[in-house]
Amino acid sequence: MAINYSVKQGDCISSIAFEHGFLPNTIWDHANNAELKMKRQEPNILMPGDIVFIPDKRLKEVGEPTNQVHKFKHQGVPAKLNLHLLDDGEPISNEPFVLEINGKITEGTTDNEGKIRVSIMPNADKGKLVLGTGASQIEYLLDLGWLDPIEKVSGVKKRLQNLGYNVGLLHEIMTDELEEAIMEFEYDYKLEQTGQITEKNRAKLKEVYGC
């Protein structure tokens, strides 16, 4: 049965599609979601309260010989998690890490650009990254799918916070802490210092953050 699904915090098109048995593109490219697609642009950056249309499932029949074992792959699984680690704008390269996503542990080192790329389940929602070793070890808690659209104040705050700026509480209210954080960001990236959210600094923030 087709439904209109109300997005919750932590949802994204990949997780919604997985939970309802669809490929992400089947949901995202559906004509009934055209307005949402135009509004949000990024399929995995939604806002709580957004409405996603979930169509009826269509039965697919596959002919295979009997008395044999057949393997079927669930398309769209796994999803990809990309992390980019920076220190004062410089990549944290070749650094050992331990990444735990919903109980699955991956160990390795960041690449030359300070990036980590791992496969995860589309509905993964929690993670922990331990970076470095010994006394220099740093631990980060990850809330997957919790990044609001950059058009929202909360989306600007979360990106700035993840880049190391103090923005105060993560809500839709403009605060003194956010104004100071924007001023610091504008200074760091040689923009006119306004302390307000503008098209120019929003575009630069999206460029620096990557989404």
VENQUIWO-V391117 format. One record per backbone hydrogen bond with DSSP energy under -0.5 kcal/mol. CO is the residue of the C=O (numbers start at 0). NH is the residue of the N-H. If there is no record, write none. Layout:
{{CO & NH} {CO & NH}}
This chain:
{{2 & 4} {2 & 53} {4 & 6} {4 & 51} {6 & 48} {7 & 10} {10 & 45} {11 & 15} {12 & 16} {13 & 17} {14 & 18} {15 & 19} {16 & 21} {17 & 20} {22 & 25} {22 & 26} {23 & 27} {24 & 28} {26 & 29} {29 & 32} {30 & 33} {32 & 36} {33 & 37} {34 & 38} {35 & 39} {36 & 40} {39 & 41} {40 & 42} {41 & 44} {42 & 12} {46 & 49} {49 & 6} {49 & 51} {51 & 4} {52 & 54} {53 & 2} {58 & 60} {61 & 63} {67 & 69} {72 & 74} {73 & 76} {78 & 119} {79 & 81} {80 & 117} {82 & 115} {83 & 85} {84 & 91} {86 & 89} {89 & 86} {90 & 92} {94 & 109} {95 & 131} {96 & 107} {97 & 129} {98 & 100} {98 & 105} {99 & 101} {99 & 127} {100 & 103} {102 & 104} {103 & 100} {105 & 98} {107 & 96} {109 & 93} {110 & 93} {110 & 113} {113 & 84} {114 & 110} {115 & 82} {117 & 80} {119 & 77} {119 & 78} {120 & 123} {124 & 143} {125 & 101} {126 & 141} {127 & 99} {127 & 129} {128 & 130} {128 & 139} {129 & 97} {130 & 137} {132 & 135} {133 & 136} {137 & 130} {139 & 128} {141 & 126} {141 & 143} {142 & 145} {144 & 9} {145 & 147} {148 & 151} {151 & 155} {152 & 156} {153 & 157} {154 & 158} {155 & 159} {156 & 160} {157 & 161} {158 & 162} {159 & 164} {160 & 163} {164 & 166} {168 & 170} {174 & 178} {175 & 179} {176 & 180} {177 & 181} {178 & 182} {179 & 183} {180 & 184} {181 & 185} {182 & 186} {183 & 187} {184 & 188} {185 & 190} {186 & 189} {191 & 193} {195 & 197} {197 & 201} {198 & 202} {199 & 203} {200 & 204} {201 & 205} {202 & 206} {203 & 207} {204 & 208} {205 & 209}}
